[in-house]
Amino acid sequence: MTNKAAKMRPDGNGSDDVGKRLFDIILALLLVLPALLVCGVFVILIRIVDRSPALFIQERVGQRNRRFRLYKLRTMRPNSPNIPTHEASISHITPLGGLLRRTKLDELPQLINVLRGDMSFVGPRPCLPSQSELIGERDKRGVSALRPGITGISQIAGLDMSDPVTLAQHDAAYKHRWSLATDFSILARTLVGRGRGDALIAADSRLSRKDVQDR
C-alpha cells in the first residue's frame, strides 16, 4: 500500500480518520436524547423483571490494544462467567435479555463509548483481554489501529468470535476498503436486521425453529 493510500485509512493518523470521527460524534449527539429515553425505560424494566443491575460494564480491548470500559444494558445474569459470547450458554440470558440482544437495544449505552472516543459506530467487534489469539491475528493485519465498533462487517456477515482468523480477515478487509459510504451501508444493513453475529441469539433461534418443527 502506498503512503498516500495509508493516509486514507481510519487508523488514527489520516484525514479520513478525522472524517470518520466527526461522523461518529455528530450521529452520537443526534441519537443521545432518544437513546436516553429508551434506556431509561429498560433500566426500570430490567430492575423489575430481571431483578438485577441494569447497566453492564466490562473491560474490552480498544484501539491500539488500549483497555476501556464498555457499557451495555444487562442481558445476562449477574453471576454469568466473564467469557466471550460464543462460549456462553443460552441459560445465562435474562428474560428481557433476548429481546434486547435481538433488537440490539442493549448496545445503546455504547453511545457513551463513541462520544468518549473508545469506539466508533462501525468497526471490529471489541474483544475481551482474554481473547489473545484474536488480538494477535488482528495485530498481524493492522486491525488494532482501528477503534472497535458497535456494529461491523463481521456482524453483517453473521460471524461470531469463535474463529479468530476468519474474523480478523474480515476486519482487515474492512480496514483496507473503508469509506464513509461503506460505514453507511453497514449501518443501514444493521438497522434492517442484517447484523446477526450474536452466537447466543443464533443458537436460540435454531432451538426455536427445531422446537416448532418437532411439534
N, C-alpha and C positions, 0 to 999 in steps of 0.2 A: 504494500500500500504506500502511495506517495505521501510526502509530508503534507501536501495540500489536502489530500483525502483524509489523512489522520486528523487534521484540524476540524474536519466537518463531521466529527462523531461526538455524541453526547458523553464525553469522558471527563468532564470537569475542567477542560482546558480551552476548547474551541468556542467559536461564536454560536454554533448550533446548540451547544450545551446551555448557553445563556438563553437562547430562544426556547428551549425545552423547559428550562427552569421558570422562565417568565410565564409560559403557558400553564405550568403546574400551579403557580401562585394565583394567577387570575381565576382559573377554574375552581381552585380550592376556596377562594374567597366568595365566589358566586354560590357555592354549594354549602358553605359552612352553616348558614342560618337554617335552611330546611333540614340539614343533617342533624343539627342540634335538637330540633323539634322531634324528628323521628327517633333519635337516640334517647331522648327524654321519655318517650312513650315506652320504648323497650326496656329501659332501665327499670321502670316501675313494674312492667310485666315480668321481667326476669326475677326481680325480688319477690314478687307474689307467687308466680307459678313455679319457678325453679328453686326458690329459697336459697339463692347464692349471690355472691357479689356480682354486680352487673358488668363491671369492667375487667377485662383480661389484659394483663401486662406481661410481656415476655421478652427476654433478650434475644435479639436476632443479629445477623451479620449484614452490615450495610456496605456502602461504597468504600472501596479500598480496604475491605475487611474490618472496618471500624464497627464496634458493637453499638447497638442502640436499643432503646426500649420501644417495642411495637405495641400499639393499642388496638384492642378489638372489643366488641361486645362478646360476653361469655357465651360460648356454645357447648362447652364440655364441662363435666362435673369438676368441682374444685380439687378432688383427690385424683384426677387423671394424671398419668405419668407424663413427664416432660420429654416427649418423643415426637418425631415427625408424624404428620397426619397419616401417611400411608402405613405406619406401624401401629396405629391406634385401633381401638375396637369401636364398633358402632354403639356398643353399650355405654361408652363414655359420653355420648351426645345427650344433652339435656332435652326436655320436652319441647322447648322453644328453639333449641339449637339447630334442628334440622331445617326449620323454616328460615332461620337467619342465614344459614350456610347456603341453602338453595337460592335465595334471593340476593345473597352477598351483602345484605344489610349489616352483617356483623363487622364488615370492614369499614363502615362509615367513620369510626373514630380515627382511622388512619389518615384522615384529613389533617389531623394534628401533626403526624409524621411528615406529611407533604409540606405543610407550612414551615416546619422546623428544618426542612432540608434533608431529613433522614431518608425520604422516599420520593418516588415520582408516581404519577398516575399509571404509567406504563413502564415496565422494566422486568428484570429477572425476579423470580419469586424469592422473597427473603428467607434464608435458611437459618437453622439453629447452629450455634457454635460447634455442636457435637457432630455435625454433618461434614466431617473433614474430607471425605472423598469428593463430595460435590464442590466444596470450597477449592480443593486442589484442581479439579477439572476446569472450573471457572477461571482460576488464576492462569492456567496454561493458555487459555484462549482470550485473555484480556477482559473477561466479562466483569471481573471485580471492580473495574473502573467505573461501572455504571451504578446509579442509585437503584436499589430494588424497587419493584412496582406493586401497586395494589392489584393490577392485572397485568397480563403479558402474553407473549406468543405461546408459552407453554400451556397456559390455561385454555387458550383458543384451540390449540392442537389436542387438548384432552390429556395432557401429560401430568402425572403426579410426580413426586420426587423420588420414586423408587429406582429410577435408572439415571444415576448422576451423569454418565457420559452423554446420553441422548439429550438430557435436559440442558447440559452445558453447550452442546452443539446447537440447539435451537436458540439459546441465549446469544451465542456468538453470531449466528446468522442475523438475529435482530440487530445486534450492535453494528454490524458491517453494512446493513441495508437501511439503517434508521433514517427516518424523515418525519416531519410533523404529520404528513399525510398517513404514514404507517401508524402512528400513535392514534390518530383519529379513527382509523379503520379498526384497530384493536379495541378501542373504547366502544365503538358502535356495535361491534360483534359481541362484546361482553354484555352490553345493555340489552341486547335481544336474545340473550341466553346461550351464547356460544362458549362462554367461559366454563369449561367442565373439567378442570384439573384437580378437583377435590376427591381424593381417594375414598373418603368415608361416605360422601353423598353418592358417589358412583356405586359403591358396594351396596348401599341402602336401596338404590334404585333397582339394582339387579335382583336383590332379595324380594323386593316388592313385586317385580314382574314375574318372578318364579312363583310367588305366593298366589298371584292371580291365575297363572297357568295351571297350578295344581288344584285349584278349586273346581 
